Amino acid sequence: MSQAADTAELPEIAALPAANLPGAWRRAARNVSVRIGGIVLVLLAAIALAAPWLGTVDPSLFDPASRDLLPGARGEITTLEGESLRHRFAFGSDSFGRDIYSRVIYGTRVSLIVGIATAVVALAVGIVFGLLAGYLRAVDGVLMRVMDGLMAIPAILIAIALVAMWRGSILTVVVAIAIPEIPRVTRLVRSLVLTIREEPYVEAAIAMGTSTPAIMRRHVLPNTVAPLIVQGTFICASGILTEAILSFLGVGLPPDIPTWGNVMAEGRAQFNEFPHNILFPGVFLAVTVLAVNILGDGLRDTLDPKMAHRV
């Protein structure tokens, strides 16, 4: 593929001059979508942090006497120390006697950590590759053909293969989900850099003898911040959803780790009798992904200069 063909696919979000960023953030703060998505995510983060104090018990605690309870039922849980506690199963219990409410609440931590970490890893690596491909023509062809090869493989297959090769852990899942997202970030950054490098202030910096690393750090990178933040929100949502899919398929995190995908995977065998085993984690997953996407849409509408001047 020629360079002209690559640059023809400009991203939806254009580069925003660094001097306009403060005003753009003020517009974003007034956007209804940004507020709704931000409030929901802050609430979910608060739930994740305050999980031990929200009436939960050990999410991995087995209690055979409390198996398959309906939402709102009361039962007794025997702790690891042998102490018997009277407990209300707000979301019911699974076939192992574990409290679904506790597993869903603690699963919020895992999902947010995986989503945020995936976005950070994909953006960090994609920024480096994109800057190199967009500013150094010597590595552009080789690097972008490698990225094209990665994009030709379905993301879920790459994630399943990597998780199957390594031991299931949060780090493994984050890396496995982030790798398919790196080519998309790389192409976005590269297309922005190819545009920014032709700006007069960059040409002036070159004429003054400014080194290439300094130009990329001072002039090019700051003008990619806004589009990358928007892209990061969508990567975060995709990471949360992909982690749930991997766990549901049994190739993600171990079953003893409370995740929404694991809870749904364990409840699918008894879905006809106990649909709540899938309903509650599914609602949390849908609300979280929807909130992240709403936040991303709001940021795109306010940080994209083309959208900002639209009537």
Secondary structure, 3 states (H helix, E strand, C coil): CCHHHHHHCCCCCCCCCHHHHHHHHHHHHHCHHHHHHHHHHHHHHHHHHCHHHCCCCCCCCCCHHHCCCCCCEEEEEECCCCCEEEEEECCCECCCCCEHHHHHHHHHHHHHHHHHHHHHHHHHHHHHHHHHHHHCHHHHHHHHHHHHHHHCCCHHHHHHHHHHHCCCCHHHHHHHHHHHHHHHHHHHHHHHHHHHCCCHHHHHHHHCCCCHHHHHHHHHHHHHHHHHHHHHHHHHHHHHHHHHHHHHHCCCCCCCCCCHHHHHHHHHHHCCCCCHHHHHHHHHHHHHHHHHHHHHHHHHHHHCHHHHCCC
